[in-house]
Amino acid sequence: PLRFFRRYMEELCGRFDVVVEEVIGGQRPPFMGRLFVKEPLVAIWHQKHDRIFREQYPAPVAVILLILERFLSALYRTRTVVTPSHESREKLTQLGLKLENIQVVYDGIRKVSTQDVKACGSREDIVVFLGKLRRYKRVDHIVLALKRVVASLGRCRLIVAGKISEIDRGYVESLRKLILELGLEDHVEFRI
């Protein structure tokens, strides 16, 4: 945050019509642009993080992060906040953000045309997890479900693809161990 503050003040201040900031995201600290950005500020806030913090981090770290989220919600209370769903909008009000300041903007596209999609004769049954491999996303539940699918159908593959952070390497190893324990090593492929 300090490096961003310095760069903003020295090089960027006054050069934009609006600044868009993701308040909490990934493993980087928040920029807290609300404290120094002079331009109109739009805050991107995907969700209330209490459950994620409790599942992903040890209790002392989770408590600190929960306090930080409360602090940030007070800081951004009067600013425009963009979130991807009405459910997130409602939950963000529990943090003290003003409902009238929270706008819903859906991620991705709304309608997909299947007009040009051609049916294929036969296909392999494949389940794909694509995303950041984080403990709180519970990919282990997919593996447990895969065991039941394989027992029922006799065939099915799981492809786990995406990024992994250093703090979650232990989780990936526990997934690999679970896959071996369940005898699914021929049914799961990692592309990370």
Secondary structure, DSSP 8 states (H G I E B T S, - for coil): -HHHHHHIIIIITTS-S-EEEESS-TTS----GGGT--S-EEEE-----HHHHHHHS-HHHHHHHHHHHHHHHHHTTTSEEEES-HHHHHHHHTTT--GGGEEE--SS-S----TT----SS---EEEEES-B-GGG-HHHHHHHHHHHHHHHS--EEEEES-B-GGGHHHHHHHHHHHHHTT-TTTEEEE-
